[in-house]
């Protein structure tokens, strides 16, 4: 390819920089932010702090870093400002460069074309139905309506049965030798949340919660299958007391190309009661929350972070176990994003700090923390069903 003249190349670079609102950050091998520049405000990325973890400041990178390979491109990702950007990843010896290029116009145009095509399809189908209805007698129309009602009622019953089945396989709460409790409130659609806990052996207690992408029967079935794999310890040559081994084995078995392009996040921990030691690992899941202190007083919040990409994207992904010693008393909360990503009645989103404030608040002896949290979320959301499954586990240790 002929080399462009320097003046043309510089004009092209300036055109891309200005029209595409180029922004960039550099992330080191510890996933800390070391450089940032360009049109960051254009994407709503203000007040970035150098030297701090990048995923806690650019939430859309959670579960993506660290990368298994580069260069890597994620197309049309929505930014905090509402703009849409192509996100490019390039690795060098200093870390990973992340470039944002604005594609909002192209994204909106593509959606408009899709909407027009969809409208035309609907219009054609509507015309066909009207012609058929005009040709049919009133009796045939009434019979068709009754058939549709019967089908609708059957589908509703099947969805209700599926919900009851999902609930039936969840573990029972208990109060000895410590307390385990949970709340599960499905949304108006079948979701991909599932969770469980069980004794791996007399000295080790496993707890886990996973969230399959999307909604519907496919996501629900995959979440059930994965939860059963964990509860039955059906991963060959895997030490279920080692969270990193468990996630690595799950990732090897549940690659998305073999499971209808579905992937999932998970937090998996193993508690050793006699040592009060908790080992845990995460695959693209937000941190579990540890609240320490007497329940009658305001607790201290600790986020149990662990790095690792979501399961199912790349078979070569690796995971690392973290561990901590739990003071007494402590309360461990493990939950899905449907518990805190709540759209308020005024259109705003519930702040994560508000969610944590409820977890840290004092608890009366006769009060259920989980019920209090659910009431808080429902009040913030307003009337109607929640937008996503509400799933949360609590261990009082």
Steps between C-alpha positions, in 0.01 A plus 500: 500500500637848407595716796277806540668841492572638845251785459222260399582259783499784753165628370357151522628460857350836599169408334475174694605668824238775473205333324530170683564669837804285572560425867761270645625346822801286586459217751802329653538129571342550845189644330572846645442814292833666410407738215184658364428757233294610203128577512425311822221739605324423171444147635412604855840387632585782736704505821711199398770436762844386389652219704158361591330180366353577159199263529362688800507824296400365156241242600445377145849342510404271792529138388694590183843569652744337512489408132601158375619644169533832312431691286134468602191697399159534663258674266226746593534508880282754679696749711391672826413817304264307274734519202594180319863413431714232343747391770844395370756316716872498410768342720861611523773473760347777714162330530181528296395808304123544481370732227143628468368612159153653479263301274175642636386630162560169323340311790189719492475473122526122516229486764282728288545273196421195712193669642378596152552143378320371806212744444471392137493136607233574757302693242515212253400247763217724615366530145515123455310443823234757404446336162468162664259637760284662231478168318416308813157477653419639845492150639851424374622828650354410838663156488838655416470737791423212735800306369725798570364534851556132568859525373565808711364332811709189431818704462427686823453168683824362358694811606352475849596133518854587389521765773379250762759249383783754523388588852467131600866422427634788711654389831302521822594773751651382829613645834771259623801496523456848350210668321432476127203677346400636157236685301411430138244719321485432123420780257213487251719283273699185573849615594846350519563523876576194708682438826573238759712381787603163641761328716791380287618301801442535877749790516429697182181677392457617138279795401444636151276721288499523120327725248459387138476778243154585375156367586276220384491122507854459365661715770291335773588147384873573484496653850324190636747263329804690631357514853437124488857445379627685808262345754577147375872580460487361147829644373765234448841541667389816680559593865175667604680652800710708255290778339753569223493134391120495500470809277770377263321166464161667448646727232644198321164319498260789431646680198240726338534352149371172643219662701301718262744794533417539869761600758472570870659663801548321831636556851610178675626478857602231749470564874707307759309556828765374743753755368239761400680510166322585174655423161328636191533573129293692247434480127381844395267527800471803725652452847325333789448728800629420849339691788684470834386603845204440726171507306350745750759761392598639163735253333829543318480430124770307314479414129641156419648566155652228283611539138418276207302517173145371464470128431451370148680765292849354471614147594846620607378735774660459842370583846657571838372424847497770765456441872424684822443426868157594630459679829210408725223583445492542122230491233580403141269612218519352150259638242416553133496836323119501512520586870671839448467599132156646565330760285321747725156641437657838406717341230827506697693189600545386858849586620711205616589702811129511591486121469805459725355742753199270549729198552708686759203639695428365853267200517240449773479153655161433341586654161597318179779678315406334172134601526605854590724516196226364272252758633757776442560387139129474424435845646781646286373324187137594538191298398527192282741206480876554522692522173734211589516207740558597864737232638699527822658260754594592857735308730509614865833372633 
